[in-house]
Amino acid sequence: HTVTFTADDYTKTFTITQKGVPADGAEPRYVKVTEAQDDWSGKYLIVFGSNAHATLSGKDLIKTMAVNIVAGEIEATSDLDAAVMTVSKNGDKYVMKYPDGKYFSMAKNSSSSSTSPFDLTFAYTSSGVKISGVASGTTYILYNNSGSYFRCYVDKNGQSGYTLPTLYKYTE
């Protein structure tokens, strides 16, 4: 937005941009999470890999879809809807749902869906977002670099070959 102030012979113009809203009025997109969130509620893509070969979660937790990351953003297209995970508050914790409305749940070395809520915590770190199960303590969603898929693993956070996910949050 541009605002112009005029008083007598003096005119001054300012350009104002709101944080998180691009000045060019870009279409809806997914923006890389680069800091802790006050509230993690929202729609996300769970992404792994580099900009050249990023993959994201599908409903079956093994399916991958290539995404085009430009300046920390992914254009929101309808073909990505099948991979969007929705996070919402459940008391002081969070739950995450697949596109079909079932809840994400985790167990050692696996993950699944459930019709019952499964409490999660989210914590931002410089190497990715720790999504952990409240009941399972040290179980995290991790990308298995050698197997090219993500699952929930116990006590492998930070070990070679396992990577925390990068989250991209839906923004209009």
C-alpha positions, 0 to 999 in steps of 0.5 A: 500500500502506498500512502501520500501525505501533503501539507502546503508545498510538501509531499511525502509518500510512504510504501507500507507492507504488512509482515507476512503479506507480499507487496505484490499481492501474491496468490495463496502459498505455503511459507517456510516456518522459520521461527517458533509459532505462538499458535501452531494451528493451521494447514501445512506441507511437511517438506524434506530435502533441498530446494532442488529435490524437496518431497512432502508427505502424502496420506500414506506417509511414504508417498512423495510429491515434488515441490517447487520452492522459490524464496522459501515459498511454495505456490498453493495449487490444488494438486498439493491438497492431497498432502496438506496436514491440518493442525489444531489445538486440543487443550494445551497440545495439538492434533494433526489431521490428514486430508481425509479427516483422520488423525495422525498418530504415531508409534515407535518406527511407524505412524498411522491414522486414527479416528481418535485424537493423538496429542502432539507438541511442536517445537521449532529448531534451526534444523527443522520442526520437532513434532513429537507425540506427547504419550510417546515422549521421545518419538519424533517425525523424522525423514529417513534419508536412506529410505526416502520416506518419513516415519516416527522414530524413537531417539534418532533425532540428530543422528546421521541419516534422519532429518527433522521436517521443514514445515510450510504454512498455508498463507493467503 
